[in-house]
Amino acid sequence: NDNIPYILREMGADDSLYIKQQAKKEFDLVYSGSILHREGLLNIIIKLAEIGLKILIIGYYDKNKFYKLKKYENIKMIGRINRDKLADNYSKCKAGLNFTPDIHPLNLQTSTKTIEYCAAGIGVVSSKYKWINDFAIEKNANFLWIDNLENKSDFMNFNFIVPDVKD
């Protein structure tokens, strides 16, 4: 409303992520990104580890988070990596974890990680909020909602539909 010109620039994924890597699935789930200042995320990761999912964590964490997660043998934390290593690491996982709180304006923001996971051809496990709901409908995707994930078989038997995100 201030008459200042603007454009909306949508998120995308690096070209390297669209090259489908053929790796043995070593992990059920990957979380990529910082786990700091994401209220509720640590509890979700712990819940998923406790139901038996094997989880790869890529990104920044502090010593406190490291020691809380270190006790789980089914969680591997590799820290920050170069972007050119993402595709290879994503390909080792069946799905990626997207966690966004359903709080305005975060619930309207595009999830870069969801787009990256889809570009890499892996499923998405996510919290529910407006953007992800709209995206799943628009793209005819089938994402597993965290609230519907009570045990390992819910994950293992889920029919992920990964949308094409080249646009």
Kinemage of the C-alpha trace (Angstrom):
@kinemage 1
@onewidth
@group {chain A} dominant
@subgroup {mainchain}
@vectorlist {calphas} color= white
{ca asn a 1} P 0.000 0.000 0.000
{ca asp a 2} L 3.009 2.326 0.020
{ca asn a 3} L 3.389 2.468 -3.805
{ca ile a 4} L 6.940 1.165 -3.613
{ca pro a 5} L 7.533 -1.295 -6.486
{ca tyr a 6} L 8.134 -4.915 -5.484
{ca ile a 7} L 8.202 -8.456 -6.791
{ca leu a 8} L 7.514 -11.763 -5.097
{ca arg a 9} L 10.389 -14.155 -5.647
{ca glu a 10} L 9.521 -17.771 -4.959
{ca met a 11} L 11.926 -20.275 -3.433
{ca gly a 12} L 13.595 -22.994 -5.462
{ca ala a 13} L 16.145 -25.758 -5.203
{ca asp a 14} L 19.699 -26.058 -6.521
{ca asp a 15} L 19.963 -27.864 -9.851
{ca ser a 16} L 22.160 -30.523 -8.229
{ca leu a 17} L 19.205 -31.745 -6.150
{ca tyr a 18} L 17.258 -32.749 -9.268
{ca ile a 19} L 19.868 -35.335 -10.157
{ca lys a 20} L 18.372 -38.422 -8.555
{ca gln a 21} L 21.088 -40.242 -6.661
{ca gln a 22} L 20.815 -44.000 -6.502
{ca ala a 23} L 21.824 -44.770 -2.939
{ca lys a 24} L 20.823 -47.511 -0.562
{ca lys a 25} L 18.374 -46.073 1.973
{ca glu a 26} L 20.410 -45.933 5.166
{ca phe a 27} L 17.955 -43.642 6.962
{ca asp a 28} L 14.221 -43.334 7.239
{ca leu a 29} L 14.263 -39.591 7.669
{ca val a 30} L 16.515 -36.573 7.199
{ca tyr a 31} L 16.173 -33.220 8.893
{ca ser a 32} L 18.172 -30.520 7.174
{ca gly a 33} L 18.622 -27.131 8.794
{ca ser a 34} L 19.325 -25.608 12.155
{ca ile a 35} L 17.616 -27.177 15.136
{ca leu a 36} L 18.141 -24.062 17.232
{ca his a 37} L 15.320 -21.618 17.970
{ca arg a 38} L 12.699 -24.012 16.546
{ca glu a 39} L 10.373 -24.538 19.470
{ca gly a 40} L 8.944 -28.053 19.436
{ca leu a 41} L 11.344 -29.454 16.828
{ca leu a 42} L 13.619 -31.249 19.288
{ca asn a 43} L 10.608 -32.990 20.853
{ca ile a 44} L 9.403 -34.114 17.417
{ca ile a 45} L 12.829 -35.523 16.517
{ca ile a 46} L 12.979 -37.376 19.837
{ca lys a 47} L 9.429 -38.741 19.352
{ca leu a 48} L 10.351 -40.024 15.883
{ca ala a 49} L 13.555 -41.591 17.205
{ca glu a 50} L 11.658 -43.263 20.051
{ca ile a 51} L 9.234 -44.944 17.629
{ca gly a 52} L 12.278 -46.422 15.904
{ca leu a 53} L 12.931 -44.224 12.884
{ca lys a 54} L 16.547 -43.913 11.825
{ca ile a 55} L 17.242 -40.185 11.438
{ca leu a 56} L 20.012 -38.180 9.768
{ca ile a 57} L 20.424 -34.597 10.983
{ca ile a 58} L 22.235 -32.150 8.706
{ca gly a 59} L 22.831 -28.617 9.914
{ca tyr a 60} L 23.642 -26.569 12.944
{ca tyr a 61} L 23.034 -27.639 16.525
{ca asp a 62} L 24.613 -26.563 19.781
{ca lys a 63} L 26.236 -28.742 22.456
{ca asn a 64} L 23.022 -28.884 24.476
{ca lys a 65} L 21.009 -30.290 21.527
{ca phe a 66} L 23.884 -32.567 20.561
{ca tyr a 67} L 23.995 -34.209 23.991
{ca lys a 68} L 20.196 -34.597 24.117
{ca leu a 69} L 20.181 -36.415 20.776
{ca lys a 70} L 23.495 -38.261 21.121
{ca lys a 71} L 21.964 -40.905 23.384
{ca tyr a 72} L 19.781 -42.176 20.525
{ca glu a 73} L 21.681 -44.765 18.499
{ca asn a 74} L 19.260 -44.296 15.603
{ca ile a 75} L 20.119 -40.591 15.184
{ca lys a 76} L 23.214 -39.583 13.234
{ca met a 77} L 24.268 -35.928 13.349
{ca ile a 78} L 26.711 -34.798 10.683
{ca gly a 79} L 26.561 -31.042 11.231
{ca arg a 80} L 26.846 -28.502 8.467
{ca ile a 81} L 27.846 -29.740 5.030
{ca asn a 82} L 28.515 -28.096 1.679
{ca arg a 83} L 25.443 -27.664 -0.517
{ca asp a 84} L 26.995 -29.936 -3.157
{ca lys a 85} L 26.777 -32.817 -0.654
{ca leu a 86} L 23.029 -32.416 0.014
{ca ala a 87} L 21.766 -34.539 -2.890
{ca asp a 88} L 23.995 -37.467 -1.941
{ca asn a 89} L 22.879 -37.320 1.695
{ca tyr a 90} L 19.183 -36.861 0.837
{ca ser a 91} L 19.351 -39.891 -1.449
{ca lys a 92} L 20.264 -42.063 1.543
{ca cys a 93} L 16.894 -41.237 3.137
{ca lys a 94} L 13.332 -42.313 2.423
{ca ala a 95} L 11.844 -38.944 3.450
{ca gly a 96} L 12.670 -35.488 4.781
{ca leu a 97} L 11.277 -33.812 7.886
{ca asn a 98} L 9.744 -30.366 7.547
{ca phe a 99} L 8.789 -28.659 10.791
{ca thr a 100} L 7.125 -25.265 10.740
{ca pro a 101} L 4.949 -23.971 13.563
{ca asp a 102} L 1.400 -23.006 12.602
{ca ile a 103} L 2.027 -19.381 13.575
{ca his a 104} L 1.462 -16.351 11.355
{ca pro a 105} L 3.450 -15.354 9.253
{ca leu a 106} L 5.599 -18.539 9.382
{ca asn a 107} L 2.613 -20.640 8.290
{ca leu a 108} L 2.431 -18.666 5.010
{ca gln a 109} L 6.124 -18.883 4.134
{ca thr a 110} L 7.359 -21.287 1.470
{ca ser a 111} L 9.304 -24.213 2.903
{ca thr a 112} L 12.645 -24.320 1.115
{ca lys a 113} L 13.412 -27.706 2.652
{ca thr a 114} L 10.137 -29.205 1.387
{ca ile a 115} L 10.989 -28.047 -2.127
{ca glu a 116} L 14.521 -29.446 -1.767
{ca tyr a 117} L 13.251 -32.806 -0.488
{ca cys a 118} L 10.803 -33.043 -3.405
{ca ala a 119} L 13.492 -32.042 -5.910
{ca ala a 120} L 15.659 -34.855 -4.537
{ca gly a 121} L 12.775 -37.295 -4.982
{ca ile a 122} L 12.233 -38.186 -1.332
{ca gly a 123} L 8.975 -38.144 0.626
{ca val a 124} L 7.985 -35.439 3.080
{ca val a 125} L 6.950 -35.766 6.721
{ca ser a 126} L 5.606 -32.440 7.955
{ca ser a 127} L 3.736 -30.486 10.529
{ca lys a 128} L 0.432 -29.131 9.177
{ca tyr a 129} L 0.019 -25.456 8.366
{ca lys a 130} L -1.458 -23.326 5.600
{ca trp a 131} L 1.415 -23.225 3.089
{ca ile a 132} L 2.169 -26.971 3.214
{ca asn a 133} L -1.533 -27.868 2.981
{ca asp a 134} L -1.995 -25.607 -0.051
{ca phe a 135} L 1.226 -26.878 -1.657
{ca ala a 136} L 0.255 -30.538 -1.211
{ca ile a 137} L -3.166 -29.919 -2.785
{ca glu a 138} L -1.782 -27.832 -5.651
{ca lys a 139} L 0.916 -30.402 -6.466
{ca asn a 140} L -1.187 -33.552 -5.829
{ca ala a 141} L 1.370 -34.633 -3.244
{ca asn a 142} L 0.865 -37.098 -0.439
{ca phe a 143} L 2.819 -36.017 2.619
{ca leu a 144} L 2.768 -37.778 5.968
{ca trp a 145} L 1.614 -35.420 8.715
{ca ile a 146} L 3.557 -35.645 11.965
{ca asp a 147} L 0.272 -35.830 13.898
{ca asn a 148} L -0.594 -39.047 11.999
{ca leu a 149} L 2.732 -40.688 12.785
{ca glu a 150} L 2.278 -42.765 15.923
{ca asn a 151} L 4.509 -45.769 15.214
{ca lys a 152} L 7.165 -46.959 12.793
{ca ser a 153} L 4.674 -48.905 10.676
{ca asp a 154} L 2.742 -45.665 10.002
{ca phe a 155} L 5.915 -44.429 8.331
{ca met a 156} L 6.996 -47.646 6.647
{ca asn a 157} L 3.557 -48.305 5.127
{ca phe a 158} L 2.847 -44.738 4.021
{ca asn a 159} L 2.396 -44.105 0.301
{ca phe a 160} L 4.471 -40.978 -0.253
{ca ile a 161} L 3.680 -39.113 -3.453
{ca val a 162} L 6.518 -36.733 -4.264
{ca pro a 163} L 5.513 -33.926 -6.619
{ca asp a 164} L 7.511 -32.523 -9.490
{ca val a 165} L 8.849 -29.138 -8.390
{ca lys a 166} L 10.877 -28.146 -11.449
{ca asp a 167} L 8.614 -25.129 -11.896
